[in-house]
Amino acid sequence: METEYREKISCLDLTRQHQQIKDEVFKAFERVYDKAAFSGGPFVEQFEQDFAAFCDTEYAVGVNNGTSALQLAILALGIGEGDEVILPANTFIATAWGISYSGATPVFVDCTADTWQIDVTKIENAITAKTKAIIGVHLYGQPFDIDGVRHICERHNLFCLEDAAQAQGAMYKNVTVGTSGDMACFSFYPGKNLGACGEAGGITTNNAGYYKHLLSLRNHGSEVRYYHDEIGFNMRMGGLEAASLQVKLRHLPSWNNRRRLIARRYQEEITNLKVKLQVQPGWAESVYHLFVITTENRDLLLQHLHEQSIVAGLHYPVPCHLQKAYKHLNYQPGAFPNSEYLAQHCLSLPMYAELSDEEVSYIIDVVNTY
Ligand SMILES: *Cc1c(COP(=O)(O)O)cnc(C)c1O
């Protein structure tokens, strides 16, 4: 039964969430405004404390976006020119940027065919004498095999970073992600599960040394004002962003639960055999930042959805190793078959907490009639 929907169902509609919490957020903005605490300052510190408590880590450092979080984490590990860092080929490109900014070389490995997460069995082949770290990505909100990656890191004396940009609140073996590596990097881009009213990012760690170094790096390499111990950056988080994040963090558990409910309905009620879903190992509890499916003829399904006013997304149409920006690394098509298959056949169904039950039913009907 397909109801007539005149209005489009978009892949992500941020206006609904922001209408719901407008009063709360505006009150928080007013407090920042009245103190003129726009850059760094008490609201950022409060959010850092709240977020560290949420992740159950000792420390959290707020920065201006998730890409900076990755860049500073790589720098804090002392990684630079001549070094190599391993990461999955199927991720948002920013996972690789921090490595490249430092002068190090990203070394890609394939994902598995079913979980679409970094294939732990393929990592050791990519390790060389230059390898310094592995970045795992909790892609689409689903944790990667953290213990698998950590064991390899321990065996080869490598650092372990989590790219948790898409996974605020996801659980790995009943532990919230962001605590298991040397550092974890988060994005609070507006479209993420926890997104600022603006651009923001953060790093969590249990290591006091990294924490101190990150505070300096984000603030012109300075601990004492106007005394600069190293070449640093201006990558502070803004006060308005921090205040909006503090409000939204309180809602995050219920928003994530709602995403899980929607995901469960997709998983149980999409019965179309032409559609494949991401496989979730028992130890992974996703927060469904995205709900990605694959199908042999993606263009046909995209068109079918489009005709029924459903806007799907593509995350991501080109794997990192085949991006023009990394042409100089000389990867060839066919190097990572699972990542390349995913890029050519993936499609993201609408996924956000404010989707109504009726809309979810409608999306399921439309997918099933393809
Ligand atoms: C969003 C994202 C980033 C970058 O975060 P920004 O805040 O947009 O800079 C990094 N890695 C992954 C996996 C992401 O999804």
The ligand as a Gaussian input file, in Angstrom:
#p B3LYP/6-31G(d) Opt

LIG

0 1
 C       32.336000      14.015000       8.968000
 C       33.516000      13.133000       8.993000
 C       34.812000      13.629000       9.202000
 C       35.163000      15.094000       9.201000
 O       34.467000      15.889000      10.058000
 P       34.216000      17.439000       9.742000
 O       33.640000      17.955000      11.007000
 O       33.257000      17.494000       8.589000
 O       35.523000      18.059000       9.406000
 C       35.840000      12.715000       9.344000
 N       35.631000      11.396000       9.230000
 C       34.412000      10.875000       8.987000
 C       34.242000       9.404000       8.908000
 C       33.316000      11.736000       8.840000
 O       32.119000      11.209000       8.590000

